[in-house]
Amino acid sequence: SFKGSIPVSIAKIPNLQELDISYNILSGTIPFSIFNMSSLTYLSLAVNNFVGELPFDIGYTLPSIQTFILQQNKVGGKIPASLANATNFLSINLGANAFYGIIPSFGSLSNLEELILASNQLEAGDWSFLSSLANCTQLQVLSLGTNMMQGNLPSSVGSLATSLGALVLHANKMSGSIPPELGNLTNLSFLRMEQNQFAGDLPSTIGNLASLTYVDLSRNRLSGQIPSSIGKLRQLNNLFLQENNFSGPIPRTLGDCRSLITLNLSCNSFSESITRELFFLDSLSAGLDLSHNQLSGQIPREIGGLINIGPLNFSNNRLSGHIPTALGACIRLESLRLQGNLLDGGIPESFSNLRGIAEIDLSRNNLSGEIPNFFQSFNSLKLLNLSFNDLEGQMPQGGIFQNSSEVSVQGNSMLCSSSPMLQLPLCFASSRHRRTWRTLKITGISVAALALVCLSCVVFILLKRRSKRSKQSDQPSYTEMKSFSYADLAKATNGFSPDNLVGSGAYGSVYKGVLESEANGMIAVKVFKLDQLGAPKSFVAECEAFRNTRHHNLVRVISACSTWDNKGNDFKALIIEYMANGTLESWIYSETRRPLSLGSRVTIAVDMAAALDYLHNSCMPPIVHCDLKPSNVLLDDAMGARLSDFGLAKFLQSHDSSSTITSTSLAGPRGSIGYIAPEYGIGNKISTAGDVYSYGIIILEMLTGKCPTDVLFKNGLTLQKFVGNAFPKKIRDILDPTFIIPRSGDEGLDHGNHAMVELLSCIMQLVQLGLSCSTETPKDRPTMPDVYSEVSAIKREYSASRAKE
């Protein structure tokens, strides 16, 4: 890759027709002499760090130019109107720069095929530029997404060339209704208009766009019913209509879209039953999401027709009845989310066919019966949430059930376990005794109570005896697996050697160690500094928090140790899962590790949001972390994020997770400087909104590579204000250098201009989310369910763009 500036002498090459110096690390202003090379027909300066402005007379000095690509630089100013005088233009790509002002007219460019102005700060003005484009009869691509265009999209959009194949208008500020004239663009195959403020009905003329393969109208304010004409889109692969105000039934004609791969109708107000016609779409594979609607009735048994479906989400509706046995025919299921409905009956035995599934969430229903044993053999299963149902019987012990952070069964009062790992009542040792227990319950409450007392005594005596002979036993019991002495931990950490120290905080130090009883041998031991004020309470708080939580994005606690050291001093420690990739902090600021890819940062953002959403909305009572910061975000082998350090966590008095909830107690600000919500500093009560603020700061920190306590931030300037001042016009100036000056081999370098536009689009959305979460006023911050939904959508969009490369 070339560095430095473009030598002026390059313009002296006679009769040069094509100049391509894209994908380098060139900087500075572009020499004006280049724009005087009148023989040039092709000029690409894409993906560099050029600054400055384009000359006002560029259209006169490059009379022969046909293709001009400036994408992914830092060039700003207004787009010169003289570009319209270079009448040989076929392609203009100025995307992902810092251009501002009103888009000029390009109507004189009758041969123009591609106009890409996305990811700038451009405005539409009176929209006359759009009307002028009707003269560009060869136009195939018009990309104006992620700008500052506002007002109503005019009907003249229907006068664009019938050759137009891609129309990109997402992430602007457009409002009003979608003009029905859009249906005139009969060759349109790619349509993006998400993240605007479009309202009213979706025009029925959309059915005229028979060539459409990709449609995204999500995150608008569209209402009414989806027109039945949608069924005419027989080539449609991806349809995204989530986060609107659509209502009424899901149209049956969607079943005629036989090429659908992805369908997302979540977060609307669809009602009535799920249309059976959807389940004949065996093309659906990348996802079917109908969550967060008002759908009712039973899940149709025709669901077994979705033989290729991967993710399936019907959560948070009003669905009732049994889970259909036919669901077991969907053998390619990767994720099944049915939580938050009114489903009853047992978990179907046919689920034993879903051996490749990774996530199952059936929580907050009325399911009954026992938990099937076949889940133990599901090697791909990483999340099983069965909480808040009416399940009964003994918990299985193998497979996923050995990891309490991946299984959640709270709120099932009739469940029991042979291990205290899941905080359930202890079961009898055999199924015969369990049947006896059920008989006792029937014979009378007094007899059952007496039997329980006797059982408790027996268990207590057995536990005492087993603890005395733990070292002689050939078959370790659960108590042996959970009990560690000071000597055990000292041996595991080489005497708490400084060489084993991996981190230290206000209340404790963390050492890595080796225990043969763990699957991979490695553990981490957090030793509390009991001489520090608040450390004993921190130990109790962490134990209480981990006792009440189980989630795959929370660090797994193996055991707790409260004893005396070899000098007779109090000793308290937590034994937790060892994370070989360390903390998020160590990755953001490391000079030796490879930079975090954008994909990794997006995944970390999603994982943190998932954990906080669980703490705020799935735990009873809700839990506020109170000390969210990069050093408390651990990264597993797959670079997935796990929240840790619950020493300041608080249980809320109410399950309402709004920003006004009060905690049980609060004495001064909670958390770490730079990440503490500003309202805590003036004595406000602890709330979930405080965690949202900390989350937003971490997002901004990940994207800028700047710590909120950096010396740069003084005299009232904060990281949030620093980013806010730069957004959106100058955001690229403050991003982590690994985004702006990518190294050879990093993602996004070698996949074409479209990939870089998608990368910038993803970053801009993350910045906007971080700013929204870290606003000063708690009531203006989104809730974690909204955050999780939005950041998940960002990840899906980013993953989809990567899949196309």
N, C-alpha and C positions, 0 to 999 in steps of 0.2 A: 504494500500500500504506500502511495506517495503522501508525503507530509509537506507542510509549508504552504506557500502561496503559488499561484500560477505565474510562471515567468511571462513577462510582457512580450518577449521575443516570439512566443508561440504564434502570435498573430501575424508574423512575417512569413509564415509558410504560404507560398503562392498557390492559388487555385484549390485550396483545401475545401473539400465538400462535407466531410464527416469528422466530427471531433467528439470523442467519448472519453471523459475522464471521471466517470461516475465510480462510486464505491471506493473512495479513497479517504484520506484524512486531511484533505486540503482545507485551508482556512483563509481568512482575510476577505477583502472585496474582490469581486470578479473584475479583471482589467477591462476597461471600456473598449480597448482595442480589439477584444474578441468579438464584440458586437459590431465591429466595422468590417468583418470578414464577409464581404458581400457574396462570396461563392458558397458559403455554408448552406447545406440543405438539412443537416442533422447535427444537433448540438445537445449533448447530455452532460449535465454537471451534477447529477443526482447523488444523494447520500454522501455529502461532505459537510463542512462547517462554514460555508460561505455566509457572509453578512453583507450589509449594505442594501442598496436598492437597484432596480433595473433602470437603465437609461430611458428617458421619456420618449426618445425617438427610435427605439429598438425596431419597430415595425418598418421603418424607412431604411435603416442601415443593414438589415438582413432581408433583402427583398426575395431571396430564393429559399428561405427557410421553410421546411416542411414539418420537421419534428423538433420540439424544444422541451427538454425534460430538466426541471430544476427541483424535483421532489426531494424532500428530506434535507433541507438546509435551514438557514436562519435569515434568509433574505426577507426584507420587509418593505414597508411603504405601500403605495397604491399600485395596482396593476396598470401599466401604461396603456392608455387607450389606443396608442399607435400600433399595438399588436394586430389590430383589425386591418391594418394596411398591408400586412404580409399575406397576400391573398392565396399563396400556395400552401398554407398551413393544412396539415392532416391531423396533427396531434399536438396539444398543449397540455403539459403536466406541471403545475405549480403547487401541487399538494404538499402539505406538511411543512409550511414555512410560516412567516409572520406577516403576510399581506393583510391589509385592512382597507376599509373604505367600501364604496359601492362597486359591484361587479360591472365592468364596462360592457358595451355592446360588441358582440362578435358576429353580428348578422351578415357582414360582408364576406365571411369565410365560407363560401359555398361548398368547399370540398372538405371541411372539417369533419373528422370522424370521431375524435376523442377530445373531451375537455374535462380535465381533472383539476379542481380547485379546492379539494377537501382539506380539512384540518388547517384552516387559517382563521382569521377574524373578519371575514368578509360579510358585507351587508347586501340586502336585496334592493334597498331603495324603493322605487315605485314598481319594481319587477319588470321594467322595460327591457332589461337584458334578456329575460326569458322569452319575451315576445319576439325579439330579434333573432333568437336561435331558430325560429321556424324557417328561416332562410337557409339554414345549414342542413340541406336535404340529405346529406350522407352521414349525419351524426349517429353514432352507435353507442357511445358511452358519455354520460353526463354525471359527474361526481361532484357534489357540492356539500357533502356531509361535514359535520363538526365545524360549523361556522356560526355566525351571529345573525342569520337571516330571520326576520320576523314578519308578522302579518299573515294575511290569507294567501294561500297558494292560488294564483289566478287560473282561470279556466284556460288560459293560453297554453298551459302545460299540455293540453290535448292537441295543440297544433305543432308540436315537435315532430321531427321526421318519423315516419312510420318504420324506419330502419333502426330506431333506437332500441338497443337491447338491454342496457343497464341504466337505471335511474337511482341515484343515491342522494338522499336528502336528510339523512338521520342526524340527530343531535344538533338541531337548530332550535329556533323559538317560534316556529310556524304555528298558526292557530286557525280557527275556523273549520269549516268542513272540507273533506277531501273532494275536489271537484269531480263530478261524474265524467267530465271530458277526458279524464285519465284513461278511460276505457278505449280511447281512440288509438292508443299506442299498441297496436295489435301484435307487434313482434317483441314486445318487452318480455325478457326472461328473468331479470334480476331487479327487485324493487325493495329498497330500504327507506323507510320513513319513520323509524322508531325514535323515541326520545324527543318528541315534539309535544305540541298541545292541541293536536287535531281533535275535534269534537264532532258530535252528531253521528249519523248513520254511516256505515260503510256502503258506498254506492253499489248498486246491483250491477253496474257496468263493469265491475271488476271481472265478471264472468266472461267478458269479451277478450280478456288477455290470455288466450289459450296457450301461449308459449311460456307462461310463467313457470319457473322452476324454484324460485326462492322469493318469499315474501316475508318481510318483517315490519309489522305495524305496531309493535308492542310499546308499552310505556307512553301511551297517549291518553285521551279522554273519550275515545269512541264509545258509542252507546247503541242501544237498540239491539235487534237481532242480526246475526250474521246472515246475509242474503243467501237464498237457496242457490243462486247462480254460481256460488263458490264451487259447486260440484262440476262445473264445466272445465275446471283447471286440471285436466287429466295428466299433465306433465309435471305438476307441482311436486317437488321433493321436500321442501321445508316451509312450514307455515307457523309464524310466531305472532300470536295475538294477545299474549299475556299482559297483565297490568293495564287493563282498560275498564270500561263500565258496561261491557256487553251483557245482555240479559236474555231471558227466554230459553227455550230448548236449544241444544246443540243440533244444528241442521242435519237431517238424515243424508242430505246430498253430499256431505263430506265423505261418505262412504264411496262416492264415485271417483274420488281423487286417488286412483289406484297406484300412483307412484310415490305417495307420501312416505318419507323416511322419518321426519320429525314433525310432531304436532304439539304445540304448547298453547293451551287455552286457560292457563292458570290465572288466579287473582282477577277474576271477573265476578259476575253475578248470574251465571248460568244456572238454570233451575230444571225441575222435572227429572226424569230418569236419564241415564246415559244411553244414548242412541246405539242400538245393537249394530248398526251398519258400520260403526268404527272398527268393530272386531273382525271384519272381513278383510281388513287392510293388512295382508300378510307382508306388505312392503315395509311397514313400520318397524324400524330397528333402532334408530338413534334416540328415540324417546317419545312417550305419550304422557303429557302432564295436564291433568284436569283439576289440580289441587286448588284449594282456597276458592271454592264456588259454593253454590247452594244446591248441588245435585242431590237427589233423593232416590228412594227405591232400592232395589237389590242390584248387585253387580251382575249383569247378564252372564249366563253360562257360556254364551258365544265367545267370551273372552279368550277361550282356548285357541281361537283362530289366530291370535297374535303370536305365531310360532317363532318369529324372529326378533321380538321386542327385547330391548336391553333394559333401559330405565323405565319404570312404570310408577306413576304417582297420582293417586286418587285421594290424597290426604285432605283433611279439614273440609269435609262436605257433610252431608246428612245421610250417607248411605247406610242401609240397614240389611238385616237378614244374614245368612251364612256366607262365609267366603266360599265362592264356587270351587268345587273340586277340579273343574276344567282348567283352573289357573295353573295346575301342575303340568299342563301341556306346554306351557311357555318356557321351554327348557333353556332358552338363551337369556333368561332374565338375569340382569346384573344388580338391579336395585328395585325393591318393592316397598312402596310407602303407602300404607292405608291408615295411618294414624289419624286420630281426631274424627272418627265417624261413630256410627251406632251399630257396628257389626256385632253379631253374637254367634253362638255355637263354638265348635272347636277349631283348632288349626288343622286343616285337611291333611290326611295322610299322603295325598298326592304331591305335597310339597317336597317329599323325599326325592322327587325327580329334579329339583332345582339345584343341582350340585355345583353349578358355577356361580351362584349368586353371591354377592359381596355384602349387600345391605338389606336388612328386613326390619321395617318399623311398623308394628301393629299396635302401638301404644294408644291409650285413651279410647278404647272401645269397650265392649261388654263380652269379650271372648271368655269361654269357660273350658273346662277339661284340663288335661295335663299337657305339659310341654313335651312335644315328641322327642324321643331319643335320637332320631336320625340327624338332628342339627349338630350332634357331636362329630359327625363324620364329614361335615361340610368344610373342606380345607380352604375355600376361598372366602368364607364368611368372616367379615371383619366388624360387623355391627348387627346386633340383635336386640331390638328394643320391644319388650313385651309389657312394659309398665302400665299400671292403672287399667287392669282388666279384672276378671274374676277367675283367673287360672288357679289350679290347685295341684296338690301332690308334690312329689319330690323333684327337685331340680336335677337335671342331668349333670354329670360331673366332668365329662371328658371334652376334648376339643375346645371350642370357643368358650365354654363355660369355665375353663380354667383361668381365663383372663377377665377379671371383674370389670375392667375398664371398657370392655367391648360388649358386655351384656348388661341390660337394665331390666329389672323385674319388680321394681318398687311399686307399691300400690296394689299388690295381689296378696291379700291377707291370708289366703289358704295355701300358699306355697311354703315349702320347707326345704331344708338342705342338710346334707351330712357334713357341711363345712361352713364355718362362720364367715367365709370370704365375702359372701353376698349379703350379709347382715339379715339372714332369714332365721326363723325358728329352726332348731335342730330336729331332724326326722329320726324315726326309729331306724334301726340298722337293717331291717329287711322289709320286703313288701308285705310279709305276713303281719308284721307289727303295724304297718301302715293301715292295713285293712282292719286290724283290731282297734286302731285309733278312730277310724271312721265309725265303727260299731259303738265305741264308747260315747262318741258325740251324740249318737242317736238315742242311746239308753238314758241319757240324762246329764244335765249340766253339772250336777254336783259330783257324780262319779267321774266325769271327765276332768273336773278340776282336781280331784284327789289323785287321779292317775298322773296328771301333769306335774303335780308337786312331787310325787314319788319319782317320776322320771327325772326331774331336775336334780334331785338328790343323787340318784345313781350316776347321772352324767357328771356331776360335780366331783364325786368320789373317783370316777374313772379318770377324769382329767388330771386330778391331783396325782394319782398313781402313775399315769403315763408320763407326766412331767418329770417324775423322779427317775424313771428308767428310760428316758428318751434316747440316751446314747447306746443302750444295749439292744434296742428294738431293731429288728431286721426290716420291718414294714412300717415306714414313718407315717404317723397320723397327721391330720390337718393341723393339730396343735403344734407338732414338731416343725411343720413347714412354716408356721407363722411366728414362732418364738425364737428370738435371737438374744444371746447374752452380750455383755460388753466384750468379753473375750472373743466371741465369734466375729464381731464387727472389727475389732482391733486386728485380728488375724487377716480378715478379708481385705483390709486397707493397708496392710503392712505397718501396723501400729499408727494409723492415721498419719502416714508419712507425707511430708510436703510434696514429694514427687507424685503422690496420688491426689493432691488437691486440684480440683477442677473449677472451683468458684467459691466466692465468699460474699456474704451480705451482712446486713445489720444484725440479724438474729442468728445466723448460723453459717457454717462452712460445709461445702459439699466435696466428698471424696469418692473417687472411683474405687471399686473393689471387685473381688472375685468370690463367688459362692457356688459351690458345686451343685447346690439344690436348684439353681436357676437354669433355665433352658440353655441360654447362651453363656452362662457363667458370670457375666458382667452385671454389676449392680452399681448404684450410686447411694451413698450414705450421707444424709444431711444431719450434721451434728449441731445441736442448738447451743448457742452461747448463753448459758443460763445466768451468767453474771450481768448480762445486758437487760436493762429495764424493758419489760414487755416480751422477752423471749419465751418465758414459760407459757404466757397466754398465747403466743404465736404457735407454740407446739400444740396446745389444746385446740386452737382454731383450725389448724391444718388437719388434725385427726378427725375433728368433727366434720369438716368439709368433705374429706375423702370418704368418710363413713356414709355420707349421704349422696355421693355422686359416682356415676359410672358412665364414661363416655370415651370414645376412641380418640378424641382430641384433648383429653386430659391425661396428664402423666399418670402412669399406673403405680400405685403404692403397694409394695409387697408386704410390708409389715411396719410396725412401730415398736420402738424399744424404750422403756422407761425403767431405769435401774440405777446402779452405782458403778463408777469406774474403779480402777484398781487402787485408787487412793481414798475411796469412800465418799467421793463427791457425787452429787446428783448428776445423772447422765440421761439425756433424752435425744433420740434420733429417729429419723424416718428412713426406711430402706425402700428405695424407689427404683423404677426401671432405668437402666443406664441408656443415655442417648448419645450415641457415638459422634453425631454431628454437632453436638454442643448447643449453644444458644443462638438465637437469631442475631443478637448483638454482635457475637463474634464473627458472623458472616457479613454483616453490614460494614464493619470497620476493619476487616482483616486485610492485611497487605500481602499475605502469602496464599490464601485460598483463592480459587477461581471466583470471579464475580457471580452473584446470584443471577440466574437468568430471569427474564420477565415471567416465564411460565412458573418458575419456583416462587416468585414473589406473589403471583396471583393465587397459587395453591395455598401458600401460607396465610394470605388474607382470608381465603375461604375457610380454612381450618380454624383460625382464631374466631371468626364470626360464628361458626358452627358450635364451638365450645361455649362461647358467651350466650348464644341463643339458648343452648341447653341449660346453662346455669340460671338464666333469667326466667325461663318459661317452662322448663320441664322438671325442675327441682321443686319440691314442696318441703319447707318454704323456699322461695327463690333465694339465690345466692348472688351477692355482688362481690367480685374479685377484689377490687379496691387497690390493687397494686400491679396493674397491667403495664408491662414495659418489655423491651426486647430481651433483657437478660432473664426474664421469666417465661419466655417462649422457647421451648426446647424443640430440636429438630431430630426426627427419627432417621432410620437408614434410608427411607424413601424421600427424605426432605419434607415429610409431613410435619405439621406443627402440633405441639402438645403444650397446653398451659400448665404451669407449675406454680409453686409458692403461694399457698392459700393462707399465709400467716396473718394477713389483714382482712381476710374475707369476712363478710357479714351476712347473717340470715335476716331476710326482711320479714316484717310482721304480717304482710299481706301478699297474696299471690298475684295481685295486680301489679304489673311491672312497669307502670307509668313512671314518669320522672319525678313524681311527687311523693313516692313511697318513703316512709321513714324507716330507719333501722332500729334495732333494739337499743343501741347506744352509740354515741359518737363523742369523742373527746378530741377535738382538733382535726386538722386536715389528715386524710388517710392516703398513703401512697408515696410515690417518689416525685421529686421536683421535676417539673417539665411535663409530667404525665398526669398530675392531679387536676381534676376538673376545677375550674376557677370558682365555682359556687361553694366548694368545700372550704376555700380560703376565707369565706365570709360567714362561715358557721352553718351553712345549709346542711340538711340531713343527707345521709348516704342514700343513693338511688342508683338504679340501673343506668341512668343517663350518664353517671360518672364513668362507668366502664366504656360506654359508647365514645365519650370524649377521648379516653386513653387509647382506644382502638384507632380512632381517627388520627391521632398524633403518630402512632406507630406506622400507619399507612403512609403518611407524609414523610416520615423518617426513612422508610424503605425506599421511597421513590427519589428522594433528594440526597440520601446519604449524609444527612445533617442531623445531629443530635439536638433535641430541643433545649439543652443546656449549653450549646455552643457559645463561644465568646461573641459570635456575631449577633446574638440575640440580647440586646440591652436597650435601655431607654424606651421601654414599651414595645419593642419589636419582638414578636414571638415567631416560632416556626409556622404557626397557622397563618399569621399576618404576612409573613415573608412569602409563603406560597400563594396566599390569596392575592397579594399585590401583583404577582407575576401571572396569575391565571386570568384568561387563557393566552393572552397575547405573547407573553415572554416566558411561558412555562418551560420551554426547552432550555432556556439559559440556566435554569436552576436544578435541572434533573441530575441524578447520579451520572457522573461521566461515563460509566459503562453503558448507558443508553445512548449518549450523544456521540461518543467516540468508541464505537464497538470494536473489539479486538477480532483479529482474524479467526474465523471458525465459530464465532458466536452466532446464536440463532438470529435469523432475520437478515443476515448479510447477503446470502446467496440465493435468495428465493424471489427476487424480482421486486418491482416497485410496489405492487399491491401488498406484499407482506409487510413492508415498512410502514405503509399507511395504516394497516391493521394494528401494527405494534403501537404506533402513536395514538391511535384511537383508543386502544386498551388503556394506555397510560393516562390519557386525558380523563377517561371515565373513573379510573382509580383515584386520580387527584381530586376530582369533583366529589367523590364519595368521602375521601379523607377530610376535605374542607367541610362538608355537610356534617360529618360526625363531630368535628371539633369546634363547632360554633360555640360562642360564649354562653348563650342562653340555653339552659337544659331543654326547655319545651320546644326549641327549634331543631333539636337533634332527632334523627330517625330512631326508631326502636330497633333492637337487635334482629327481630324477625324480618323487618324491612331491609336492614343492612345485609343480612345473610342472603335474602332473596336477590338483592341487587348485585352483590359481589359474585354470587353463583351464576347470575346471568352474564356478567362480565367474563367469567371463566369459560362458560359455554361458548360465548361468541369468539373468544380468543382461540379456544380449542378447535372450533369449527373452521376458523381462518387458517390455522396451522394444518388442518386435515386436507385442505384444498391445495396445499403447496406440493 
